[in-house]
Amino acid sequence: MLSSITPNFSVDFKNMSEGEIMIAIGQDSGDFLQTSSLADFNTNLFGTKSRRIIKFIIDEVKSNKLKFSVVNKKENISVLIANLYRIIYLGLKHYCHAPMSPGYFKDIGKLTNRKIGYNGWSETVRIFKQLGYIQTVKGYEGWFSRIKYTDKFHYDFIEKFKLDPQDILKTRPSITKKNSKGVEVEVKNSRRTYQVIRRVENYNKLLLNTDIVPGKMDATTGAKTPFANRTYTRRFVKSNLKLGGRFYGPYWQNLPKRYRKLIKINGKEVVELDYNAMHLHLLYSKINKSLYDYYSFAEEPYTALEYDRKIVKFAFTACINENCTRKNVNQVLGQRVSKALPDLFERGLPYGKIIDALADNHPQIGSMFYSEIGHEIAYMESRVTDYVVTVLTKHKIPTLSIHDSFLVSKPKVSFLRIIMQEAFTKLRYKSIPFIK
């Protein structure tokens, strides 16, 4: 007969944190449930190791005579291992989690072309637990939804197969389109969409066949970096393929510049080339004029009231986008600068006056400030990016786009510079920025 467990009434729960209480009652092993991340069911194992790892698991199931007859077992294995590695090993979280309910997985099924569903996922979690690769804890979303890997998982997969960020990949569509309310809508097949998709697909294919290795970074940055994001999506807005269209996606876009320069492409060091004052040049091009008709190459175009260039540039970029008017500019920019440029943020900065001073310095385009043409300018910029990456892709030269700058390996810098200059000429943009 099993002995009952008597609660320890001597424990002072009143003075304990939620995490400490969870440990005391046996619900948590000491790794707090709050430090978890949601599984991304579009993140998979990728590359040459994928098949070997999946075969290893299936052989383990057979040798242990376990029943594992779900549909799409390989896809479920791939997603589970990729997320455990991404969230716990790379992201330094204690748990990976997914709500264990059939209702939740209805939407997941749609997102993964029916490859991942409740039955397949829950059965895969059960199998991994039986094999000793994971531990589960009951979370807030029902059946044991918090998952952490064991030492056995670490040895059999991370150590044995030498997993690295190149071995996982988040799949994403080549283009996405949102309506005026910001809701993603279907991209219908047409000659135009086909051409855009093909160019993005060819670009992504080259990148996925390229050895792109990040350099060393501090633990905090490393834990926040989504290494599985290695492909681009062109993101259009307002259901219009001539609005927006910027290239988004890979982890290197959000890395600080000091870490981007440590990346190696096919074992070679990289150089980043940047268009100077690109958005100002695009506004001048919109009226078929050149900024250098009014400014010399030596002058700084983002000059206004002697404020820091970053503040002036940030204010200008915000003022041509939506939801920024003369009435709310100080409030809108105050909130945005405090988040984006905390080191430069000062309460009460007169952003309206800064923008007015910049407009006075650029009277030819000042009337377009507060005109909400940001999506049009973004589309002009995206055409430049499209041109540069398409030409380099045709020449089998991997380049990493950071919107208005590009990284290539050192031997390819001269060619990149030529193509960046050529892009403005070919697109008939009259104001051509210098490249630094």
Secondary structure as the mmCIF struct_conf table of DSSP 4:
data_model
#
loop_
_struct_conf.conf_type_id
_struct_conf.id
_struct_conf.beg_label_comp_id
_struct_conf.beg_label_asym_id
_struct_conf.beg_label_seq_id
_struct_conf.end_label_comp_id
_struct_conf.end_label_asym_id
_struct_conf.end_label_seq_id
HELX_LH_PP_P HELX_LH_PP_P1 LEU A 2 PRO A 7
TURN_TY1_P TURN_TY1_P1 PHE A 9 SER A 10
BEND BEND1 VAL A 11 VAL A 11
HELX_RH_3T_P HELX_RH_3T_P1 PHE A 13 ASN A 15
BEND BEND2 MET A 16 MET A 16
HELX_RH_AL_P HELX_RH_AL_P1 GLU A 18 ALA A 24
TURN_TY1_P TURN_TY1_P2 ILE A 25 GLY A 26
BEND BEND3 GLN A 27 GLN A 27
BEND BEND4 GLY A 30 ASP A 31
TURN_TY1_P TURN_TY1_P3 LEU A 33 GLN A 34
BEND BEND5 THR A 35 THR A 35
STRN STRN1 SER A 36 LEU A 38
TURN_TY1_P TURN_TY1_P4 PHE A 41 ASN A 42
STRN STRN2 THR A 43 LEU A 45
BEND BEND6 GLY A 47 GLY A 47
HELX_RH_AL_P HELX_RH_AL_P2 THR A 48 SER A 63
TURN_TY1_P TURN_TY1_P5 ASN A 64 LYS A 65
TURN_TY1_P TURN_TY1_P6 VAL A 71 ASN A 72
HELX_RH_AL_P HELX_RH_AL_P3 LYS A 73 LEU A 84
HELX_RH_PI_P HELX_RH_PI_P1 TYR A 85 LEU A 90
TURN_TY1_P TURN_TY1_P7 GLY A 91 GLY A 91
BEND BEND7 HIS A 94 HIS A 94
STRN STRN3 TYR A 95 HIS A 97
STRN STRN4 MET A 100 MET A 100
HELX_RH_AL_P HELX_RH_AL_P4 PRO A 102 LEU A 111
TURN_TY1_P TURN_TY1_P8 THR A 112 ARG A 114
BEND BEND8 LYS A 115 ILE A 116
HELX_RH_AL_P HELX_RH_AL_P5 TYR A 118 GLN A 130
TURN_TY1_P TURN_TY1_P9 LEU A 131 GLY A 132
BEND BEND9 TYR A 133 TYR A 133
STRN STRN5 ILE A 134 GLY A 139
TURN_TY1_P TURN_TY1_P10 TYR A 140 GLU A 141
STRN STRN6 GLY A 142 TYR A 149
HELX_RH_AL_P HELX_RH_AL_P6 ASP A 151 PHE A 153
HELX_RH_PI_P HELX_RH_PI_P2 HIS A 154 GLU A 159
TURN_TY1_P TURN_TY1_P11 LYS A 160 LYS A 162
HELX_RH_3T_P HELX_RH_3T_P2 PRO A 165 ASP A 167
STRN STRN7 ILE A 168 LYS A 170
BEND BEND10 SER A 174 SER A 174
STRN STRN8 ILE A 175 LYS A 178
TURN_TY1_P TURN_TY1_P12 SER A 180 LYS A 181
BEND BEND11 GLY A 182 GLY A 182
STRN STRN9 GLU A 184 VAL A 185
HELX_RH_AL_P HELX_RH_AL_P7 ARG A 191 LEU A 208
TURN_TY1_P TURN_TY1_P13 ASN A 209 ASN A 209
BEND BEND12 THR A 210 THR A 210
STRN STRN10 ILE A 212 VAL A 213
HELX_RH_AL_P HELX_RH_AL_P8 ALA A 219 LYS A 224
TURN_TY1_P TURN_TY1_P14 PHE A 227 ALA A 228
BEND BEND13 THR A 231 THR A 231
STRN STRN11 THR A 233 VAL A 237
TURN_TY1_P TURN_TY1_P15 LYS A 238 SER A 239
STRN STRN12 ASN A 240 TYR A 248
HELX_RH_3T_P HELX_RH_3T_P3 TYR A 251 ASN A 254
BEND BEND14 LEU A 255 LEU A 255
HELX_RH_AL_P HELX_RH_AL_P9 LYS A 257 ARG A 260
TURN_TY1_P TURN_TY1_P16 LYS A 261 LEU A 262
STRN STRN13 LYS A 264 ILE A 265
TURN_TY1_P TURN_TY1_P17 ASN A 266 GLY A 267
STRN STRN14 LYS A 268 ASP A 274
STRN STRN15 TYR A 275 TYR A 275
TURN_TY1_P TURN_TY1_P18 ASN A 276 ALA A 277
HELX_RH_AL_P HELX_RH_AL_P10 MET A 278 LYS A 286
TURN_TY1_P TURN_TY1_P19 ILE A 287 ASN A 288
HELX_RH_3T_P HELX_RH_3T_P4 LEU A 291 ASP A 293
TURN_TY1_P TURN_TY1_P20 TYR A 294 TYR A 294
BEND BEND15 TYR A 295 TYR A 295
TURN_TY1_P TURN_TY1_P21 PHE A 297 ALA A 298
BEND BEND16 GLU A 299 GLU A 299
BEND BEND17 PRO A 301 TYR A 302
BEND BEND18 ALA A 304 ALA A 304
TURN_TY1_P TURN_TY1_P22 LEU A 305 GLU A 306
HELX_RH_AL_P HELX_RH_AL_P11 ARG A 309 CYS A 319
TURN_TY1_P TURN_TY1_P23 ILE A 320 ILE A 320
BEND BEND19 ASN A 321 ASN A 321
TURN_TY1_P TURN_TY1_P24 GLU A 322 ASN A 323
TURN_TY1_P TURN_TY1_P25 ARG A 326 ASN A 328
HELX_RH_AL_P HELX_RH_AL_P12 VAL A 329 ALA A 340
TURN_TY1_P TURN_TY1_P26 PRO A 342 LEU A 344
TURN_TY1_P TURN_TY1_P27 ARG A 347 GLY A 348
HELX_RH_AL_P HELX_RH_AL_P13 TYR A 351 ASN A 361
TURN_TY1_P TURN_TY1_P28 PRO A 363 ILE A 365
HELX_RH_3T_P HELX_RH_3T_P5 GLY A 366 MET A 368
TURN_TY1_P TURN_TY1_P29 PHE A 369 TYR A 370
BEND BEND20 SER A 371 SER A 371
HELX_RH_AL_P HELX_RH_AL_P14 GLY A 374 LYS A 394
TURN_TY1_P TURN_TY1_P30 HIS A 395 LYS A 396
STRN STRN16 LEU A 400 SER A 401
BEND BEND21 HIS A 403 ASP A 404
STRN STRN17 SER A 405 SER A 409
HELX_RH_3T_P HELX_RH_3T_P6 LYS A 410 LYS A 412
HELX_RH_AL_P HELX_RH_AL_P15 VAL A 413 LYS A 426
TURN_TY1_P TURN_TY1_P31 LEU A 427 ARG A 428
BEND BEND22 LYS A 430 LYS A 430
STRN STRN18 ILE A 435 ILE A 435
#
